[in-house]
Amino acid sequence: MLTLPQLPTERPITERLARALVRGLGLALALAGVLTLTNGVARAFARAIGGAMAVLALLTFGASAAQAVTVSPTAVYITARNPSALLTLINTGSRPEEIELAIGFGYPVSDSLGVLRVDIADTAATGEPSLTSWLRVFPRRLVLQPGQRQVVRVMVAMPAGAADGEYWGRVLVRSRGGEPPIEQTQGSVRMQLSLETTFATAVFFQKGDVKTGVEVSSAAAHRMGDSVQFTLDLKRAGNSAFLGRIRAELVDAKGGAVAEVEDVVAVYRTLRRRFVLRTGKPLPAGAYTVRYLVDTERPDLPPQGPTKVAEAVRGTVEAH
């Protein structure tokens, strides 16, 4: 199973941070081999670790300018009437990239603190509306030369008797080879680590009558010095994932907004989101309220794709 750590706006981890982490890990392993083992054992240790970590997966949820291969679009919508779609891969780097495509299943979940993650598995748990058995991609392996683009076809072969609703899957696009290996040498120990980037593109298959909505199970706001921590527990309604945004404003006793935040949200089952509305200076005494809105406005997704709701969900909560 792969776990994709989710930033609030699902931005990918930058290449600079990734390479720094790899260098640090390589240095730590090499030093451990030199300082704690004899030369012969150290070499064996380095070979074993080098083989096990020949590829370090840096998992992301979209394209970044610092990465060589871009994947477009970031989400694919397929219907029973038109059961295929296209992904475009582009190598914007200066080196060839080896590409491998795979199928997975997973969607955003959160813990009690509102920290998001996506656990990607080969198969889904019983009862999940999974596409993994019927999702196909072609080609599965290819090499992208610098500046080259490749169209990948994504197809769904859904059984005729499948129930109406929305089904979910992921196309995993793994790329490697575009960056030169990172080498670390400490004494007699030499290690060489390569970077692999994985894009997890969401695939939605919609059959028959599809509806979505979202309910607010609970909302809370707590004052913390110069800011207010706002927590929202959401539950999806209908038979389709709720993909939208959350907007929140911190309002003083006079009705003026003193802080605001906006972020995308994806509610497949239930989800907790936590935000900090920060003013940058201590809050004066008085009553404060968080005013929030949850709707399906997502300019980053195809307009014909996500299921829309007629009315946004609005509410307020006092900050204590």
ROPA-823890 format. One line per 5 residues: number of its first residue (from 1); their letters; for each residue x, y, z of C-alpha. Coordinates in pm, 1 decimal. Layout:
N
NUM) a) X Y Z ~ ...
// end
This chain:
320
1) mltlp) 0.0 0.0 0.0 ~ 117.2 351.5 -83.1 ~ 22.9 648.9 131.7 ~ 5.9 994.2 -21.7 ~ 41.8 1268.5 238.7
6) qlpte) -207.0 1541.4 154.0 ~ -138.3 1908.5 196.9 ~ -456.7 2112.4 242.9 ~ -461.1 2214.2 -123.6 ~ -315.7 1882.1 -243.6
11) rpite) -0.4 2045.0 -371.3 ~ 287.5 1806.8 -463.2 ~ 607.9 1786.6 -260.4 ~ 874.7 1997.8 -425.8 ~ 1173.3 1845.2 -592.1
16) rlara) 1411.1 2049.7 -375.5 ~ 1273.1 1899.9 -57.1 ~ 1268.2 1552.2 -208.2 ~ 1630.2 1561.1 -312.8 ~ 1735.1 1701.8 26.1
21) lvrgl) 1557.2 1416.3 200.8 ~ 1722.2 1158.9 -22.0 ~ 2066.9 1308.7 33.7 ~ 2013.1 1311.8 406.6 ~ 1891.3 953.8 410.8
26) glala) 2177.7 835.2 195.0 ~ 2431.4 1010.5 417.3 ~ 2278.6 864.8 733.4 ~ 2280.1 512.2 595.9 ~ 2633.4 542.1 466.8
31) lagvl) 2761.3 677.6 797.5 ~ 2583.8 401.7 986.5 ~ 2753.1 145.5 767.0 ~ 3096.8 300.2 818.5 ~ 3080.2 372.2 1188.4
36) tltng) 2915.6 56.2 1316.6 ~ 3031.6 -221.4 1085.4 ~ 3358.2 -363.3 961.0 ~ 3459.7 -285.3 604.7 ~ 3342.5 -617.0 463.8
41) varaf) 3008.4 -608.8 642.2 ~ 2967.6 -240.0 557.6 ~ 2996.1 -316.9 187.6 ~ 2736.3 -592.2 216.0 ~ 2513.4 -360.8 418.6
46) araig) 2541.6 -86.5 157.7 ~ 2463.7 -327.0 -125.7 ~ 2157.0 -458.1 54.7 ~ 2027.4 -112.9 140.4 ~ 2111.9 19.1 -204.8
51) gamav) 1916.8 -263.0 -367.2 ~ 1618.9 -218.6 -137.7 ~ 1614.1 157.9 -188.5 ~ 1717.1 186.5 -549.7 ~ 1399.8 381.0 -604.6
56) lallt) 1263.7 623.7 -348.0 ~ 899.1 699.3 -426.4 ~ 807.6 1063.1 -390.5 ~ 429.9 1058.4 -401.4 ~ 247.8 1361.3 -532.7
61) fgasa) -110.9 1460.1 -632.7 ~ -42.0 1669.9 -937.7 ~ 215.3 1820.0 -1166.1 ~ 484.0 2057.8 -1048.3 ~ 701.8 2287.9 -1251.0
66) aqavt) 1007.2 2137.1 -1085.1 ~ 919.2 1786.6 -1205.8 ~ 997.6 1663.1 -1552.9 ~ 677.5 1472.4 -1635.3 ~ 339.7 1643.8 -1619.9
71) vspta) 8.1 1457.7 -1624.5 ~ -310.9 1619.9 -1751.8 ~ -589.2 1632.1 -1651.5 ~ -561.1 1571.9 -1276.1 ~ -898.4 1392.9 -1270.6
76) vyita) -1075.7 1184.1 -1535.9 ~ -1453.1 1146.6 -1568.6 ~ -1598.7 855.8 -1763.9 ~ -1963.5 760.5 -1817.3 ~ -2143.7 446.0 -1928.5
81) rnpsa) -2232.4 629.0 -2249.5 ~ -1869.4 723.2 -2321.5 ~ -1654.2 464.9 -2136.1 ~ -1308.3 601.5 -2221.5 ~ -1097.8 913.1 -2175.2
86) lltli) -745.5 1037.6 -2243.6 ~ -449.5 1131.7 -2025.9 ~ -164.2 1336.7 -2169.1 ~ 190.1 1285.6 -2041.3 ~ 457.3 1543.1 -2126.4
91) ntgsr) 829.5 1524.8 -2054.8 ~ 934.0 1884.5 -1989.7 ~ 1280.6 1782.7 -1871.6 ~ 1610.3 1734.4 -2051.5 ~ 1647.2 1358.3 -1995.8
96) peeie) 1445.5 1055.1 -2106.5 ~ 1184.4 934.5 -1856.5 ~ 1078.4 572.5 -1808.7 ~ 704.1 561.9 -1748.4 ~ 502.2 280.2 -1594.2
101) laigf) 124.3 298.2 -1539.4 ~ -69.5 96.9 -1282.1 ~ -419.4 81.1 -1130.9 ~ -502.4 153.1 -767.7 ~ -779.9 254.4 -531.7
106) gypvs) -790.5 518.2 -261.2 ~ -947.7 846.2 -158.4 ~ -878.6 1121.8 98.4 ~ -940.0 1037.2 462.9 ~ -857.0 1234.7 776.7
111) dslgv) -756.2 1167.2 1134.2 ~ -890.0 1330.0 1452.1 ~ -664.9 1633.2 1394.0 ~ -791.5 1688.2 1040.4 ~ -465.3 1570.4 880.3
116) lrvdi) -534.6 1433.0 532.1 ~ -384.8 1132.5 356.4 ~ -469.4 896.3 71.3 ~ -394.5 525.9 112.2 ~ -348.3 369.7 -232.2
121) adtaa) -405.8 -7.4 -251.9 ~ -415.4 -255.5 -540.3 ~ -767.4 -363.8 -442.8 ~ -1046.0 -202.0 -242.5 ~ -1219.5 -318.8 72.1
126) tgeps) -1551.2 -499.3 41.5 ~ -1837.2 -258.4 -17.3 ~ -1631.5 13.2 -180.6 ~ -1743.4 135.4 -527.4 ~ -1410.7 34.4 -680.3
131) ltswl) -1307.1 47.4 -1046.5 ~ -992.0 -161.3 -1005.6 ~ -1142.9 -475.3 -1165.5 ~ -1271.0 -291.9 -1472.1 ~ -1023.1 -8.3 -1525.9
136) rvfpr) -775.8 -41.9 -1813.2 ~ -496.4 184.3 -1941.1 ~ -293.8 163.3 -2262.8 ~ 0.2 174.3 -2304.1 ~ 124.1 52.4 -1964.7
141) rlvlq) 496.5 115.4 -2024.2 ~ 678.3 370.0 -2238.2 ~ 982.5 596.6 -2257.0 ~ 928.8 969.6 -2299.4 ~ 1208.3 1158.5 -2468.6
146) pgqrq) 1272.9 1523.5 -2372.1 ~ 991.7 1741.6 -2507.4 ~ 785.5 1439.4 -2613.2 ~ 419.7 1390.3 -2524.0 ~ 218.2 1069.9 -2512.6
151) vvrvm) -156.9 1016.1 -2498.9 ~ -272.2 733.5 -2271.3 ~ -620.0 585.9 -2311.5 ~ -815.7 512.4 -1994.7 ~ -1106.9 269.9 -2038.3
156) vampa) -1374.9 118.1 -1814.6 ~ -1533.9 -219.3 -1896.9 ~ -1818.6 -207.5 -1643.2 ~ -2054.7 -509.8 -1625.2 ~ -2402.1 -437.5 -1760.5
161) gaadg) -2573.0 -527.0 -1434.1 ~ -2373.2 -287.2 -1214.8 ~ -2582.1 -62.6 -990.8 ~ -2625.9 304.7 -1071.1 ~ -2386.5 541.2 -900.3
166) eywgr) -2029.4 660.1 -907.8 ~ -1727.0 426.7 -901.4 ~ -1371.4 531.4 -812.2 ~ -1018.7 435.0 -909.6 ~ -669.0 576.0 -957.8
171) vlvrs) -426.1 568.7 -1247.7 ~ -73.8 568.1 -1103.5 ~ 184.1 723.8 -1336.4 ~ 534.7 635.1 -1216.5 ~ 828.4 810.7 -1381.5
176) rggep) 1199.9 757.0 -1326.4 ~ 1528.9 826.0 -1498.0 ~ 1493.0 1195.9 -1567.0 ~ 1723.7 1298.3 -1285.7 ~ 2080.6 1169.7 -1247.5
181) pieqt) 2124.8 929.9 -952.0 ~ 2225.9 1082.4 -620.6 ~ 2557.4 937.1 -506.4 ~ 2692.2 924.8 -152.4 ~ 3040.3 796.9 -63.5
186) qgsvr) 3166.9 761.6 290.3 ~ 3494.2 572.6 328.0 ~ 3455.3 236.2 158.1 ~ 3077.5 265.0 132.3 ~ 2925.2 399.9 -187.2
191) mqlsl) 2552.2 437.1 -242.2 ~ 2349.9 543.3 -544.2 ~ 1984.9 639.7 -509.4 ~ 1742.4 718.7 -788.7 ~ 1423.1 922.0 -767.0
196) ettfa) 1081.3 798.2 -872.0 ~ 777.0 1023.4 -889.1 ~ 422.0 886.7 -873.6 ~ 118.4 1083.5 -986.4 ~ -214.0 943.0 -862.4
201) tavff) -479.0 1060.1 -1109.3 ~ -835.9 1017.5 -987.2 ~ -1078.4 832.6 -1217.3 ~ -1455.8 860.5 -1172.9 ~ -1704.4 639.1 -1356.6
206) qkgdv) -2065.1 754.8 -1346.5 ~ -2353.8 524.0 -1432.0 ~ -2720.8 614.2 -1434.5 ~ -2864.5 859.1 -1183.2 ~ -2580.6 1027.5 -993.6
211) ktgve) -2631.6 1281.5 -714.9 ~ -2412.5 1437.0 -449.8 ~ -2435.8 1660.6 -149.2 ~ -2264.4 1733.0 179.8 ~ -2382.7 1762.1 537.4
216) vssaa) -2207.5 1934.7 825.7 ~ -2199.9 1689.9 1117.0 ~ -2036.4 1936.9 1354.1 ~ -1850.8 2268.0 1352.9 ~ -1629.5 2421.6 1621.1
221) ahrmg) -1409.5 2729.9 1657.1 ~ -1155.2 2801.0 1930.7 ~ -955.4 3117.7 1994.6 ~ -576.6 3081.9 2009.8 ~ -399.7 3414.4 2064.8
226) dsvqf) -388.5 3588.0 1727.0 ~ -596.3 3323.1 1549.5 ~ -900.2 3096.6 1558.8 ~ -886.7 2723.4 1491.0 ~ -1188.9 2615.9 1287.9
231) tldlk) -1288.2 2248.7 1259.2 ~ -1555.0 2116.4 1024.6 ~ -1681.7 1756.2 1013.7 ~ -1838.7 1669.9 679.2 ~ -2047.4 1376.7 556.6
236) ragns) -2127.0 1305.1 194.8 ~ -2486.8 1269.7 81.8 ~ -2598.7 1093.5 -237.1 ~ -2409.0 833.0 -440.1 ~ -2130.1 1052.1 -579.5
241) aflgr) -1817.9 1204.7 -425.7 ~ -1855.3 1565.7 -318.3 ~ -1575.9 1768.7 -477.8 ~ -1579.7 2135.7 -397.4 ~ -1432.6 2405.2 -178.3
246) irael) -1460.7 2549.5 171.0 ~ -1453.8 2922.6 239.1 ~ -1443.4 3054.7 594.5 ~ -1431.8 3407.1 739.0 ~ -1360.7 3521.7 1091.1
251) vdakg) -1608.1 3797.3 1170.8 ~ -1587.5 4040.9 1463.8 ~ -1877.8 4177.3 1668.3 ~ -1936.7 4456.3 1415.2 ~ -1975.2 4209.2 1129.6
256) gavae) -1640.4 4285.8 967.5 ~ -1420.0 4006.0 832.7 ~ -1077.9 4008.2 1001.6 ~ -940.2 3684.4 851.1 ~ -1036.5 3436.5 584.0
261) vedvv) -930.7 3104.3 432.9 ~ -1029.9 2903.6 125.8 ~ -937.2 2549.7 24.5 ~ -1053.9 2261.7 -192.0 ~ -1233.1 1966.1 -35.4
266) avyrt) -1307.8 1609.4 -147.6 ~ -1562.4 1418.7 63.2 ~ -1592.9 1056.8 -47.2 ~ -1740.1 927.2 281.2 ~ -1670.2 1148.2 582.5
271) lrrrf) -1396.8 1403.4 634.7 ~ -1266.3 1636.3 903.3 ~ -1107.0 1961.7 790.5 ~ -921.6 2195.1 1023.5 ~ -812.9 2549.2 941.1
276) vlrtg) -641.6 2833.8 1123.9 ~ -787.2 3178.5 1065.8 ~ -493.1 3401.6 1150.5 ~ -499.0 3778.5 1191.7 ~ -127.4 3829.6 1258.5
281) kplpa) -188.3 4018.4 1582.8 ~ -365.8 3941.3 1912.8 ~ -742.9 3939.8 1883.7 ~ -905.8 4227.7 2074.2 ~ -1164.3 4135.4 2334.3
286) gaytv) -1511.6 4073.6 2200.1 ~ -1729.3 3815.3 2029.2 ~ -1605.5 3644.6 1713.0 ~ -1787.7 3418.8 1471.6 ~ -1670.8 3194.1 1190.8
291) rylvd) -1890.9 3216.3 884.7 ~ -1842.4 2929.0 636.5 ~ -1958.7 2816.5 294.4 ~ -1919.5 2475.2 128.3 ~ -2002.0 2448.0 -243.5
296) terpd) -1897.3 2259.9 -557.8 ~ -1697.2 2536.4 -725.2 ~ -1373.2 2373.3 -842.7 ~ -1201.6 2562.5 -1128.7 ~ -914.9 2308.8 -1121.5
301) lppqg) -1143.8 2025.0 -1240.4 ~ -1318.9 1976.4 -1578.0 ~ -1649.2 2169.5 -1570.1 ~ -1841.0 1872.6 -1711.5 ~ -1693.3 1634.3 -1455.8
306) ptkva) -1782.7 1668.6 -1086.0 ~ -2145.5 1635.9 -982.7 ~ -2282.8 1976.4 -885.2 ~ -2519.3 2079.3 -607.4 ~ -2792.1 2335.6 -653.1
311) eavrg) -2729.2 2518.6 -327.5 ~ -2420.7 2574.6 -116.4 ~ -2409.7 2475.5 249.8 ~ -2372.4 2779.0 475.5 ~ -2337.1 2817.2 848.4
316) tveah) -2185.5 3003.5 1140.8 ~ -2017.8 2899.5 1465.5 ~ -1911.3 3111.2 1760.6 ~ -1542.9 3118.2 1851.5 ~ -1487.4 3029.4 2218.5
// end
